[in-house]
Amino acid sequence: MNKGHSITETAIMASVLIILFAVFLIGLDKALDAQEQIECYKLQANAERYENFLYSQTNQGGFYITSLEKEMCEHHGIAVDAPVR
């Protein structure tokens, strides 16, 4: 009586696991993209809400976005009208 798995069963099981892992990674990528888009829309809403509090030399605590946030939003085609600092 053979208690081990045949090579075919092992190959099928490995293939299924690889496919499931690939589907998981694709789903994770889509979820992260959606989260980044939501963040960009929030940044744009804050830029509009705090347009009178924009960052300047005289208002160093004003609203601004970082270069990474600008790059992220440009990647998704979302324009955020705020100074970059």
N, C-alpha and C positions, 0 to 999 in steps of 0.2 A: 504494500500500500504506500503510495507516494503522497506525503503530506505537503510537499513543496509545490510551488506554482510552476507551470510550464513556461517556457521562454515566450510563447505567444501571449499568454495571460499577462506576464510581466510587461511585455512591450505595449500591450493594449492599455494596461493600467498607467504606465508611464506617459503614454500619448494623451490619455484623458486628463491626467494631472497637468501636463504642459499646456493643453488647450484651456483648461479651467484657469490656470494662472495667467495666461495671455488675455483671456476675457476679463479677468479681475483687473489687470493692469490697464487695459483699454478703458474700462469703466472708471477707474480711478483718475485717469488722465482727463476724461470728459468732466468728471465732477470737479476737479481742480480748475479746469478752464472756466466752468460755470461760476465757481467761487471767485475767481479773479475778475470776471465780468461784473459780478455783483459789487465787489470792492471798488471797481472803477466808477460804477454808477453812484455809489455812496460818496466817493471823492468829488465827483462832479456836483452832486447835490450840496455837499458842504462848501464847495467853491462858490456856488451861487448863494447859499445861505450867508456865508461870511465874506461876501465880496467887499464889504466896507472894512474888513479887517485883514486885508492882504498884507503880505510880508513886504517890508521896505526897510531902508536904512533907519528911518525914524520909528518904525513899528516892527521891531525885531521879533515880537511874539505873534505876528500875524499868521494867517493861514497860508500854507505852502505845501507842496508835495515834493517827495524825494525823486531823484533821478531814476531810481528803480521803479517807483510807482508810475512815473511818466512812461518809461519803457514798456512796462506791463500793459498800460492802457493803450498805448500806440499799437502794440502787438494785436490787441483785440479790436482796433479801429474805433476806440472811444476817446474823444478829445476832452481833456480836463483843462479848463481855463483857470489855471492857478500858476503862480510863480514856482519855479523849481529851485530848491535849495539843497 
